[in-house]
């Protein structure tokens, strides 16, 4: 059980590390912080308008991150 949790946590951290590649340098420039808790990727964005745009695209971003790690590591993204 602990190994399964650790594996999922590691996959989620890998997905978080792929954020800059998946969203590109333009979006990443406005990313001030990101962290993962219980499969949820939290991303602090310094632009309110970009935060709104990303919110509308969050399902596609989740899918791309999970495809890159080869598992459903991220279940949701919250933009702050």
SVG drawing of the C-alpha trace seen along z (x, -y; Angstrom):
<svg xmlns="http://www.w3.org/2000/svg" viewBox="-13 -39 24 41">
<polyline fill="none" stroke="black" stroke-width="0.4" points="0.0,0.0 2.7,-2.5 4.7,-1.6 1.6,-2.3 1.1,-5.7 4.8,-6.5 4.6,-5.5 1.6,-7.8 3.3,-10.6 6.4,-10.2 4.4,-10.2 2.6,-13.4 5.9,-15.1 7.2,-14.1 4.0,-15.5 4.6,-18.8 8.1,-18.9 6.8,-18.6 4.6,-21.7 7.1,-24.1 7.3,-21.7 3.6,-21.1 2.4,-24.7 5.4,-26.4 7.7,-29.2 5.2,-31.9 2.8,-30.5 5.6,-29.2 6.9,-32.8 3.8,-33.6 4.1,-30.6 5.3,-31.6 4.9,-28.4 3.5,-24.8 3.0,-21.9 1.1,-18.6 -1.1,-17.3 -3.1,-14.1 -2.9,-14.1 -4.0,-17.7 -1.6,-20.1 -1.7,-23.6 -0.3,-26.3 0.2,-29.9 -0.1,-32.2 0.8,-35.9 -1.7,-37.0 -5.4,-36.9 -6.4,-36.9 -4.0,-34.0 -5.3,-32.2 -8.8,-32.4 -7.6,-31.1 -5.8,-28.2 -8.8,-27.3 -10.8,-26.8 -8.0,-24.5 -7.3,-22.6 -8.7,-19.3 -6.5,-19.3 -3.5,-20.2 -4.2,-17.4 -4.5,-15.0 -1.2,-16.1 0.7,-15.9 -0.7,-12.4 0.1,-11.3 3.7,-12.4 4.1,-10.3 2.1,-7.4 -0.4,-7.2 -3.2,-9.2 -0.9,-11.0 -2.8,-14.3 -6.6,-14.3 -7.2,-18.0 -5.4,-21.4 -6.2,-24.4 -4.9,-27.8 -4.2,-30.3"/>
</svg>
